Amino acid sequence: MLSRKASKDSHGQDSSYFQGWQEYEKNPYHPIQNPMGIIQMGLAENQLSFDLLESWLRRNSNTMALKKDGVSAFKDLALFQDYHGLPAFKEALVNFMTSMRGNKIKYSSDKLVLTAGATAANEILMFCLTDPGQAFILPTPYYPGFDRDLKWRTGAEIIPMHCSSSNGFRITRCALEQAYQLGQELNLKIKGVLVTNPSNPLGTTMTKTELNHLLDFAIDKNIHIVSDEIYSGTVFDSSSTTSFTSIMEVLNERNNNNYNNIRNHVHMVYSLSKDLGLPGFRVGMIYSNNEKVIAAATKMSSFALVSSQTQFLLSNLLSDAKFIKKYMVENQRRLKRRKDMLVRGLRKAGISCLRSNAGLFCWVDMRHLLSSDSFEAEKELWKRIVCEVGLNISPGSSCHCSQPGWFRICFANISEDALHLAMHRMKAFTNSIFSVRLPIIMMRKKSF
Amino acid sequence: MGLAENQVSCNTVIFWCKKSKNKEAASSSIIIIHHIYYVSHGSHVRKLLFFNNWQLSFDLLESWLAKNPDVSGFKRDGKSIFRELALFQDYHGLPLFKKALVDFMAEIRGNKVTFDPNHMVLTAGATSANETLMFCVAEEGDAFLLPTPYYPGFDRDLKWRTGVEIVPIQCTSSNNFRITESALEQAYQDARKRNLRVKGVLVTNPSNPLGTTLSRNEFDLLVDFIKDKETMHLISDEIYSGTVFSSPSFVSVMEILKEMTPNDAAKIWNRVHVVYSLSKDLGLPGFRVGAIYSENDAVVAAATKMSSFGLVSSQTQYLLAAMLSDNKFTKKYISENQKRLRRRQRMLVTGLQKAGIKCLKSNAGLFCWVDMRHLLCSNTFEAEMELWKKIVYQVGLNISPGSSCHCSEPGWFRVCFANMSQDTLNVAMKRVKNFVTDSTGAECGSSSACFTKSFSNWVFRLSSRDHRAPEER
């Protein structure tokens, strides 16, 4: 009676990523009402800087009341459903992106398509770039939601490109070629590569070398690149080697005629859900030099427009350049501080993290806590951590990691106290394991 | 007059700005829709009437907002809930909003039916709702039957990304475009001939572009049609349900279900789905609020997950939850809005009558279905296009030709009445009268060639599907 899409579980929501959430929902931590409950560390939300936004709102109450220069804009906004988006909002967005990325590239609003969140943006790009049965290569580990967002209704396939801890999960030319080869063996036409930069779940930014490898690969195979840069504003550690470089920047450096083709094959996705912590407002976007993609995506955005009420509010917020600059700096400072807390706390529990400079989470190495080097053991460990330790964290298998034992732990969506408690619980847990298994662990460490 | 609200003006402003390289206007923070555009042909310069920023009942909404500043200020009981809203992206929707919405829907239906918020899925507009429903109940190789004339946007919304086909149920003026058993059967056979699996029927009730509500007889036909075909669904897009301004009163498909014998109801209750939106009844298309309602748990479950691709902004959910929960306000709004619609429709009908033009008798919607067959040079769609061009460029009124709605008979046009001031409507009626008077006795085809030459493609894009944004309803 229903379509195949509706009937089967290709929405990908049966994965442990979502199951952990369900456990949390049943027994959520609350400092007073439920102090023994499960602490939510599986949710990549940025809750650190709302006070800054709220104070801006208090100073700009007219904007919330949909007033501009004292005059009500309600009527105009209520009727405004143009899929080209509120011009002032798009202008504010490109200016925000330009300055946030160090003014290295000037973004322009006619290359931007607004969508209700990055979820919609990614799906629309798939509809534009693939036909059913065609595939995109994704480096693992990747955001579990992609299984639904990229594949479900589009009929597209994902070919995982396995990255490993041996080189910090970096993308290599070799791994790209292997994934491409796999696609050929499976008889799938590869249409492109999709990367998340900064990476979810790794929390690392792609180096210029990686980005150039990616570009070279895409030029060689004549395929597309989609760069989901949703976490680009969360880079909290930017020395010259670890600052954020957008794919657009690297593309821009290749500015002779040989690269005309690739200019039309690179597309970026962005959203205000992570940097500004506003996932509820549903603000995402596609950015591309490719006019045909922009034209098609604009029409498709009809299915996922951003509320004009929200566009108005945020265009005013983002246009306040002074405020936004201050916000971004302070936000990044708080993120770094929080990340450092998590890393220190885990270290005290004998657990190390992948060195990261961005994101709202750490990629945590718990291989030494596994009873065996297997995904079954990872699932076992994960269940213990959720149910016994009371922390909802995301197992690497839900992110398609090729090596068991890695977990994503979020740090920006809970209070400092909850984080301290979580670390305390973690320490107690590992103490209990080590006190029993110390000799065995010593042996395992040798063999890695 | 070609759009069932104000949208065309926004697009046109942007479009005109691009054409004249007037970047300034295009980048203003709010698209000002008070411009009046000029169409020139030779020495004739005519003001092209586009909709200025006007809607029948905004004053009521604005006064509510002014009385409830806390709501748009993200406050509840004096405390800021900004953080809560900013983080709220649960695809089950804000419970308060869903409750307010189902109550509002029940109120529009005279409380003859009630809706369960757990069976409702929120989507970014009815555009998203309709597409999502298609994804849930059909796929490539399937078809839905739609009575003609129908809203042109369906060709995109139902077919484009889903791969589903539309097969028309041809309705004609001979019986006021009512759905007949033979037309239904014919459509079914047409689909079979094209090797398509018919997955159901989608109706818009009240109808766009007809402005009429479905009769009980038509409902009986539809129910009989799908009753014993176990894979067939009935989708009722009730986006205009709050715009019914005169009798016969609105009957929702949910009411029909309720009135059925338990035996009959059991056969179809989980194959009937309703689409709704606040874009027409409350005049808020910019806020992107649509909904799917279904008793079928599997459809609700799948559609809920799919709504991830088009969620309603939590900021908007909160504002409208408060507004719709204000029962005193909603009662007053519904009745006052309907009164104004009725008055405005009468103005249009009378004005057209004075010009010797009849309308289909209607009791709902924001438009009339206008009979201009007698003004055609010949009973063809080419003649309809010719007439349409004259009306747009010579008379200066943007109306929608029936062919764009897949009408099977040339000469019908949809003319909107709720998105301009009374004065503008009067001007429009005068122009029509003059046009009809002037063109009586004039030769057909004489000026059309000139028009075609001097107006390049952009002009046709105003009505062409390609250029239309979702506002084209």
Interface residues (C-beta under 8 A of the other chain):
Chain A: M1 L2 S3 R4 K5 A6 S7 H11 Q13 E45 Q47 F50 L53 E54 L57 S61 M64 A65 L66 K68 S72 A73 F74 K75 D76 L77 A78 L79 F80 Q81 D82 Y83 H84 L86 P87 A88 E91 A116 G117 T119 A120 E123 F127 R148 D149 W152 R153 S273 G277 L278 P279 G280 F281 R282 K299 M300 S302 F303 A304 L305 V306 S307 S308 Q309 T310 F312 L313 S315
Chain B: E5 N6 Q7 C10 N11 I14 A26 S27 S28 S29 I30 I31 I32 I33 N53 Q55 F58 L61 E62 L65 P69 S72 G73 F74 S80 F82 R83 L85 A86 L87 F88 Q89 A124 G125 T127 S128 E131 F135 C136 V137 A138 E139 D142 R156 D157 W160 R161 E230 T231 H233 R271 S279 G283 L284 P285 G286 F287 R288 A298 V299 A302 A303 K305 M306 S308 F309 G310 L311 V312 S313 S314 Q315 T316 L319 A469 P470 E471
